[in-house]
Amino acid sequence: MIACYILYSPTLQKFYTGVTQDDVTSRLEKHNTSQYGKHYTSQTQDWEVFFTIECESLAQALKIEKHIKSMKSVTYIQNLKQYPQISQKLKEKYKE
């Protein structure tokens, strides 16, 4: 499954946005076990999946990830989860 995902760390009280072509659960495990080396998510091992947007292609997922990161807003990320129509509009906007 190709997806754009958002992780949340209660310890850091921060979000991390990424893309995967694999299962989001296995990707989460890799972040929590620092399999990516000295990476932003290696600061803690309590990451949890906050939100996932299933995508039709890797290109679509990367564009949605870039859009979310460009917003630089915790409120926007929280609204993605609260209002599903936002992620639906993103998928339509970046449809291949």
N, C-alpha and C positions, 0 to 999 in steps of 0.2 A: 504494500500500500504506500503510495506517495502521499506525503503530508507535510504541512507546515505545522509545527507544534510550539507551544509555549510552556516552559517549565517555571515553577516557582520554588524558591527556597525560603522556608520560614526563618531559618537562622539569619540569612542575609537580608531577608525581606526584599528580594529582588527577583526580577523575571529574566528569563533567557529565551530567545526565539531562535528556532533552527528548522532545518528541513531534513527529511529522511525518505529513503526509498524502501526502508525496511519497516519492521513492526515498531511502533512508537514505544512499546513497553521494553523491548530489547535495547532500543536507543537510550531510554532512560537509565537502564541498568549500566550501560557503558559510561554515561555521564556520572553516575553515582559511584562508580568504581575507578574513576580517573583514568579510563583507558585511552583518553585523548591527550595524555601528558599534561604539561603546564598549559592549561586552557582555562578560560573564565569559569567553567563549571567545576574545576578541580578544587575550588576554594572550600567546598563543603560536600557532604555526601547525603544531604537530605532533600534533593530535588524531587519534585512531584509533578506529574502532568497536570497543568492548569487548564489547557484548552488545545484542541486539535482541529485542524481544517483539512479534510481529505481533498486531494487535488487530482486533476485529470492527467497532469504531466509534471515532470520535474521543472520545466520552464515556468509553469503557472505557480508552483510552490515557491520557487525562488523569487518571483515577482511579488507574491503576497508577503513573503518574509521581509523583503526589502521595504515594502510599504509599511508594514507594522513597525519595523525598526526606525524608519524615517519619522514616524509620528512622535517618538521619544516621549510616550505618555502612558503612565500607569493607568490612568482613567480610561484611555482608549482600549488598552488590553482588557481591563475589567468589563468594559462595555461589549467587547467581542463575545465574551462568555454570556453576558446578561441578555444581549439582543442578537439572536441568531441571524437576523436579516442583514446585519453588517457583514458577516463572513460570506453570506450568500451573494451580496453585491460585489464583494471583492472577487469571488470566484467568477462572476459574470464579467466583471471589468477586465480580468486577466485571462479570460478564456482564449485558448489557442485556436 
